[in-house]
Amino acid sequence: MTDPDPPHSDDPASRTERMSGPARRQTVLAMLRTVVTATGLVFGYYLLPMDEGFSGGSAAGIVLGLMAMLALFAWQVRTITRSPSPRLRAVESLAATLPLFLLLFAAAYYLLERSTHGSFSEPLTRTDSLYFTLTVFSTVGFGDITADTQTARILTMVQITGNILLVGVAAKVVAGAVQTGLRRKQNSDR
């Protein structure tokens, strides 16, 4: 008779059972930080005063936000490679970078619609802007909200390009950082 759950199964439930108390606590805290970070970013998006519409200042703010996100991502890659738990650190890093990227575009769409009514097929609230951003990111594109002006289409194309880079390049960089961190950890354990 074979054991249905061998002791070294890759099943997540069996990995959780094998975790020590401190490792389990570290995982729970990392997941909690992940949820708090993403939730905090979404709350921040809804609480930010965005009354003036899309202007030179708000465009500069979006560009600076994207540059700050890239700097944050670069710093996070470095922390992943040095972390005692690179996988957990990678999840936390992506939980900050991805929502920040999406929320910056949602804010840009919202501000654009406020300053140039008719930029989209319907007026956008903050929730509509976030919804449009997520449909563009996921490539679902339901077609219920569309970019109608040249500026809105250019901004959408910039987001699509960023999506490809974020999913393709950033995921590869994070995976490489995790591998480097795991090798570093193995070497220090020896």
C-alpha positions as CSV (number, residue, x, y, z in Angstrom):
1,M,0.0,0.0,0.0
2,T,1.4,3.4,-0.9
3,D,1.3,6.5,1.2
4,P,-1.0,9.1,-0.5
5,D,0.9,12.0,1.0
6,P,4.6,11.2,0.9
7,P,6.6,13.3,3.4
8,H,8.2,15.5,0.8
9,S,5.2,16.2,-1.4
10,D,5.1,19.5,-3.2
11,D,1.4,19.9,-2.2
12,P,1.0,23.3,-0.5
13,A,-1.0,21.8,2.3
14,S,1.8,19.3,3.1
15,R,4.4,22.1,2.9
16,T,2.3,24.1,5.4
17,E,2.1,21.1,7.8
18,R,5.9,20.7,7.6
19,M,6.5,24.4,8.4
20,S,7.9,25.2,11.9
21,G,6.2,27.7,14.1
22,P,8.5,30.6,13.2
23,A,8.3,29.8,9.5
24,R,4.5,29.6,9.6
25,R,4.4,32.9,11.5
26,Q,6.7,34.5,8.9
27,T,4.5,33.3,6.1
28,V,1.4,34.6,7.8
29,L,3.0,38.0,8.5
30,A,4.2,38.2,4.9
31,M,0.7,37.5,3.6
32,L,-0.8,40.0,6.0
33,R,1.7,42.7,4.9
34,T,0.8,41.9,1.3
35,V,-2.9,42.4,1.9
36,V,-2.3,45.5,4.0
37,T,-0.1,47.0,1.3
38,A,-2.5,46.4,-1.6
39,T,-5.5,47.5,0.5
40,G,-3.6,50.7,1.6
41,L,-2.7,51.6,-2.0
42,V,-6.4,51.2,-3.1
43,F,-7.6,53.3,-0.1
44,G,-5.0,55.9,-1.0
45,Y,-6.2,56.0,-4.6
46,Y,-9.8,56.7,-3.4
47,L,-8.7,59.3,-0.8
48,L,-6.3,61.3,-3.0
49,P,-7.6,64.7,-4.0
50,M,-7.9,64.6,-7.8
51,D,-10.1,67.5,-8.5
52,E,-8.1,69.5,-11.1
53,G,-8.1,67.2,-14.0
54,F,-5.3,66.1,-16.3
55,S,-2.8,69.0,-16.5
56,G,1.0,69.4,-16.9
57,G,1.4,69.0,-13.1
58,S,-0.7,65.8,-12.9
59,A,1.0,64.3,-16.0
60,A,4.4,65.0,-14.3
61,G,3.0,63.4,-11.1
62,I,2.0,60.3,-13.0
63,V,5.5,60.1,-14.7
64,L,7.2,60.7,-11.4
65,G,5.0,58.0,-9.8
66,L,6.0,55.5,-12.6
67,M,9.7,56.4,-12.0
68,A,9.3,55.9,-8.3
69,M,7.6,52.6,-9.0
70,L,10.6,51.5,-11.1
71,A,13.0,52.6,-8.3
72,L,10.9,50.7,-5.8
73,F,11.0,47.7,-8.0
74,A,14.8,47.9,-8.4
75,W,15.2,48.1,-4.6
76,Q,12.8,45.2,-4.1
77,V,14.8,43.0,-6.5
78,R,17.8,43.7,-4.4
79,T,16.0,42.9,-1.2
80,I,14.7,39.6,-2.7
81,T,18.2,38.4,-3.4
82,R,19.3,39.2,0.2
83,S,16.2,38.0,2.0
84,P,16.2,34.9,4.1
85,S,12.8,34.1,2.5
86,P,13.2,35.2,-1.1
87,R,9.9,33.7,-2.3
88,L,7.9,35.5,0.4
89,R,9.8,38.7,-0.3
90,A,9.0,38.4,-4.0
91,V,5.3,38.0,-3.3
92,E,5.4,41.1,-1.0
93,S,7.3,43.0,-3.7
94,L,4.8,42.2,-6.4
95,A,2.0,43.1,-4.0
96,A,3.3,46.7,-3.9
97,T,4.5,47.1,-7.5
98,L,1.6,45.8,-9.4
99,P,-1.2,47.7,-7.6
100,L,0.9,50.9,-7.7
101,F,1.4,50.5,-11.4
102,L,-2.4,49.9,-12.0
103,L,-3.5,52.7,-9.7
104,L,-1.2,55.2,-11.4
105,F,-2.9,54.5,-14.7
106,A,-6.4,54.5,-13.1
107,A,-5.6,58.0,-11.7
108,A,-4.4,59.1,-15.1
109,Y,-7.5,57.9,-16.8
110,Y,-9.7,59.5,-14.2
111,L,-7.9,62.9,-14.4
112,L,-8.0,62.8,-18.2
113,E,-11.7,62.2,-18.3
114,R,-12.2,65.1,-15.8
115,S,-10.2,67.5,-17.9
116,T,-11.4,66.3,-21.3
117,H,-14.9,65.0,-21.1
118,G,-15.6,62.4,-23.8
119,S,-12.1,61.0,-23.7
120,F,-13.8,57.6,-23.0
121,S,-17.0,56.2,-24.2
122,E,-18.7,57.1,-20.9
123,P,-17.8,59.4,-18.0
124,L,-15.4,57.7,-15.6
125,T,-15.7,57.7,-11.9
126,R,-12.6,56.5,-9.9
127,T,-14.1,53.0,-9.8
128,D,-14.8,53.1,-13.6
129,S,-11.2,54.2,-14.1
130,L,-9.9,51.3,-12.0
131,Y,-12.2,48.9,-13.8
132,F,-11.0,50.1,-17.2
133,T,-7.3,49.8,-16.1
134,L,-7.9,46.3,-14.9
135,T,-9.7,45.2,-18.2
136,V,-6.8,46.7,-20.2
137,F,-4.2,45.0,-17.9
138,S,-5.9,41.6,-18.1
139,T,-6.5,42.0,-21.8
140,V,-10.1,41.1,-21.3
141,G,-11.3,44.4,-22.8
142,F,-15.0,44.0,-22.4
143,G,-15.6,46.9,-24.8
144,D,-18.0,48.7,-22.4
145,I,-15.5,51.5,-21.8
146,T,-13.3,52.5,-24.7
147,A,-10.7,55.2,-25.2
148,D,-12.2,57.7,-27.7
149,T,-9.7,60.6,-27.9
150,Q,-6.2,60.4,-29.2
151,T,-4.8,61.3,-25.8
152,A,-6.8,58.5,-24.1
153,R,-5.7,56.0,-26.8
154,I,-2.0,57.0,-26.4
155,L,-2.3,56.7,-22.6
156,T,-3.9,53.3,-23.0
157,M,-1.1,52.2,-25.4
158,V,1.4,53.3,-22.8
159,Q,-0.3,51.1,-20.2
160,I,-0.5,48.1,-22.6
161,T,3.3,48.5,-23.2
162,G,3.9,48.7,-19.5
163,N,1.7,45.7,-18.9
164,I,3.8,43.6,-21.3
165,L,7.0,44.8,-19.6
166,L,5.6,44.2,-16.1
167,V,4.3,40.8,-16.8
168,G,7.2,39.6,-19.0
169,V,10.3,41.4,-18.0
170,A,9.5,42.1,-14.3
171,A,8.3,38.5,-13.7
172,K,11.5,37.2,-15.2
173,V,13.6,39.6,-13.1
174,V,11.7,38.7,-9.9
175,A,12.1,34.9,-10.6
176,G,15.8,35.4,-11.2
177,A,16.1,37.3,-8.0
178,V,14.3,34.5,-6.1
179,Q,16.7,32.0,-7.6
180,T,19.7,34.1,-6.6
181,G,18.4,34.5,-3.1
182,L,17.8,30.8,-2.8
183,R,21.3,30.0,-4.0
184,R,22.7,32.6,-1.6
185,K,20.7,31.1,1.3
186,Q,21.9,27.5,0.4
187,N,25.5,28.7,0.3
188,S,25.2,30.4,3.7
189,D,23.5,27.3,5.2
190,R,26.6,25.2,4.3
